[in-house]
């Protein structure tokens, strides 16, 4: 049975040339606003025929590199700069971004675990559905900008995934490398089924994801990497003219072959990381300790690496609970294909 049309309405004309700033309006009714709407900011920059790039941030509301960089781009990109169409959505999950939280305060929804979405579902599911059925089909290449948010810190990388379609995988990996972050990666997801990534890839589109820092903030360095990467992405896919800006240091290639890359805590307590982000580790090396916070004098629990590699992500808060990912280790490889 086919789904009903999305309840979201756009105040922009996706087919009109020029620069338009508007909203994706999702009707809501709650205690604060009987006849209200969630207003998701959107900018469309179009100049004639050409490819379409969809640039998204704020899939999680506490990941600020993408949100900030896309807000800046929305006020600076002109139609004369573009061949084709660039759709900019700085805050996909606007309620979460405005609350400074990973998930939506309206329904507790994690947007990046809500795809393909549902036009009759929660607020978050309705947003996911609109992207899946309206914005992604009109796009050729999608760049979804993430970082670690309040609970993770991550080395800056752009990534693609292993796909059944070899050509689609090649084009996505080319985009990830061209982004020009210090690291490029083929990423293994613990559960990919409800991700935005998967919803895009199943439509045969090019999808590039990033992780660009963390800790629930941004820095001049992380923003510079993000802004350079957006420019490179648009150049690489023929949306804007110019040259690819390479990182200062040679790009490091990382591979995540399976779930053993993730180190998850089986205890609650105080976390001590013994390895710095970006350092190399060896299989069996102690990388973290968790201390029992209910008593003194107790021997901490040690966590060891299950593979050689590089510490590419770490838990940011020192307080850790059972099930939290405390470290992610990726293999350093000579090439990606």
Secondary structure as GFF3:
##gff-version 3
##sequence-region A 1 337
A	DSSP	beta_strand	9	10	.	.	.	ID=ss1
A	DSSP	beta_strand	18	28	.	.	.	ID=ss2
A	DSSP	beta_strand	36	47	.	.	.	ID=ss3
A	DSSP	beta_strand	52	56	.	.	.	ID=ss4
A	DSSP	alpha_helix	64	74	.	.	.	ID=ss5
A	DSSP	three_ten_helix	79	81	.	.	.	ID=ss6
A	DSSP	beta_strand	84	89	.	.	.	ID=ss7
A	DSSP	alpha_helix	94	99	.	.	.	ID=ss8
A	DSSP	three_ten_helix	111	113	.	.	.	ID=ss9
A	DSSP	alpha_helix	123	130	.	.	.	ID=ss10
A	DSSP	pi_helix	131	135	.	.	.	ID=ss11
A	DSSP	beta_strand	141	146	.	.	.	ID=ss12
A	DSSP	beta_strand	152	154	.	.	.	ID=ss13
A	DSSP	beta_strand	157	160	.	.	.	ID=ss14
A	DSSP	alpha_helix	166	179	.	.	.	ID=ss15
A	DSSP	beta_strand	183	186	.	.	.	ID=ss16
A	DSSP	alpha_helix	196	201	.	.	.	ID=ss17
A	DSSP	beta_strand	206	211	.	.	.	ID=ss18
A	DSSP	alpha_helix	220	236	.	.	.	ID=ss19
A	DSSP	beta_strand	252	255	.	.	.	ID=ss20
A	DSSP	three_ten_helix	259	261	.	.	.	ID=ss21
A	DSSP	beta_strand	262	264	.	.	.	ID=ss22
A	DSSP	beta_strand	269	273	.	.	.	ID=ss23
A	DSSP	beta_strand	280	281	.	.	.	ID=ss24
A	DSSP	beta_strand	286	291	.	.	.	ID=ss25
A	DSSP	beta_strand	301	304	.	.	.	ID=ss26
A	DSSP	beta_strand	309	315	.	.	.	ID=ss27
A	DSSP	beta_strand	319	320	.	.	.	ID=ss28
A	DSSP	beta_strand	325	333	.	.	.	ID=ss29
###
